[in-house]
Amino acid sequence: MENPGTQFSVSASPSAEATVKNQSPLGLLAATAGVSYSAQALRLKMVFEGSWLNISCIIGQQIRARVYVESIDTGLIASGWTVSNGDAFRSYTMSRESAQISNGWTVGNNSLTCAFLLPGLVTVSCEVEFEEYGLSALVSAPLGVETPEVREIAEPIGTTQMGFSNLDRTIRLGGANFGSRESEIFWSQKVAGYGGSWAYVQLIRPGRRRLTFGNLWQNCGHFQEWVLDGLLPYPGWSGEPQPWWATDGYLYFAADSPQNGVEGFQQVIIDEDFRTYTMYVPPPTSVGNSYQVVLRRLDWYWRGTASYDAHSSNYVLTNAGAGAWSAGLHQMQPQWSDFIWHTEFFP
């Protein structure tokens, strides 16, 4: 990715002369700006600690932009930091019980620390003041933010129609053949390059209601709230908990097979949504540990209403349907405040 170099604009009172120099041998990151004042040279530099050769970093990695004067021992004050592009964030914490993101960045002693959600070219800027000389300078420097290659994401395979079996009186995604490919939704992906690891994380917005024969409506727990679905990370093909996968380019599968029994109720209504995230955490840097970021997101749902028919002593399924689609790349990290494991209902 081509980097156009650091730009400096300098103003001073009573007068100053500024020149811009690009001393990077690769021509990718400008090193200095010279300011002549009272026969002294002030040589400003901005560096990106934690980056690769001051040129690039990976999404989710912590970097620290720092400015200093190279050629003379003088104090400076850096303020008014800005970051264009990249969706900078301060931190992200993720556990089974909760996940929260803190947007923005941390300002330190003439420095800015952050990580980035999005790949591309970002620009970090700040205003530098030299109180001793009555000078000020606007310093801007670019940094390339890179991402692993997502080689393949498979559309869910198997049917996406919701079915129903009066044999065991259970609503299932895909139909009555429990345990077969037709009763599950599948997804798979390959992630390669840049080291680190990745895994699936799934959120659910529970939407299950049931009507007893005593005409009492019951809602499931966390009704219409986004919460973590089961384990963290989401289990792979085997259904067992697994560590995060390496970015080795191998294809990894996961699946889900939502279902709900209806026996003993007049009516059961299913209206649920899911978000399945491909989460990636890059290697740490000299600045600190890296954060989990999103590579892709898959959205899917299942719907249906099972009503008891007294004449046939069976249940009739209506308004049935299911579907899935890609929500795109590099979404905001998922946030939740609880998890769901077993479906509980409350009056």
Residue, then its C-alpha position, 0 to 999 in steps of 0.5 A: m500500500e503506497n504511503p504518501g508521506t508525513q505532512f507538516s504545516v508550521s506557524a510561528s510568532p513572530s516569524a518562522e521558516a518551515t521545510v518538509k523533508n521525507q527521509s524514509p528510504l522506502g518513501l513510505l513514511a516521512a521522518t522530519a520537518g525542519v523549523s528554523y528559529s533563532a538559528q536553531a533547528l527543530r526537527l519533528k518526528m512522528v513514529f508508530e510504536g508497535s507497527w512494522l517498520n513505521i509503515s503498517c499494522i494489523i487490525g486489532q493491534q495496539i499501536r502508539a503514535r508519538v511525536y518528539v523533537e530529534s535535534i534539540d532538547t526542548g519541551l513540546i506539547a502535543s494536543g488535538w489528536t485526530v485519526s481519520n479512517g480505520d474506526a479507531f478504538r481504545s479497548y475491547t473486552m470479551s467474556r461469556e458474561s459480557a463484551q464491551i467496546s471502548n471507542g476512541w483512543t488513549v492520549g498519553n505524554n505526547s502520544l496516542t494509543c489505539a487499535f483499528l477495526l478497519p483495514g486501509l490507510v489511516t492518518v494520525s494528526c496532532e497539534v504540537e506547541f513549542e512554548e519556549y519558542g512561540l511555535s506551533a506545528l500541525v503534524s500528520a502521518p499515514l499508517g497502513v492497516e492490513t487484514p488477514e485474507v479470508r479465502e472462502i466463506a460458504e453459504p449455509i448448506g442444507t435446507t433453509q425451510m423450517g419443518f415440523s414433526n408430529l412424531d416427536r412434536t418438535i419444531r426444527l430448523g430444516g425439518a423432521n430429520f433431526g441429526s441430518r444435514e437437513s436439520e442444521i445450518f452450516w457455515s465454513q471459512k478459511v483465514a490465512g496470513y499475519g499470524g494470530s488466531w480466529a474463531y466463531v462467536q454467535l449472538i442470538r435474539p431469543g424470540r420464543r413464546r408459548l400459550t398454555f392450555g390455561n391461556l397463559w402466555q409465557n416468554c423465553g428468557h432474554f426475550q428479544e435481547w441480544v445475548l451470547d449464544g451458548l459457549l465462547p467461542y462458538p463450538g466447531w463441527s464436533g460441537e465440543p469447545q475448542p481453542w481459537w484456530a490458527t490462521d493456517g488457511y484450513l477450512y473450519f466448519a460450524a453448525d446450528s440446529p435450533q428446535n423447540g418442543v410443543e407438546g402440552f401447549q396450545q401454541v408455540i411461536i418462534d421468531e429468532d435472529f442470529r448473528t455469527y461473527t468470524m472473530y480474529v485476534p492478531p499477534p501482540t505488539s510492543v505496545g501491548n496485547s491485541y484485541q479481537v476484531v470482526l472479519r465477517r458476519l453472517d446473519w440468519y433467522w428462523r420463524g414459525t407458529a405451531s398451533y394445536d388442532a383438537h380435531s386431529s390431535n396434531y399441531v399445524l405449522t404456519n408462517a414457517g420460514a428461515g434464511a441467511w445472508s452475509a452482513g459484510l466485512h469488518q463489522m463493529q465488534p459484538q456486545w452483550s451483557d449475558f449468555i443463554w444456554h438452556t431455553e427457560f420460559f417465564p409467565 
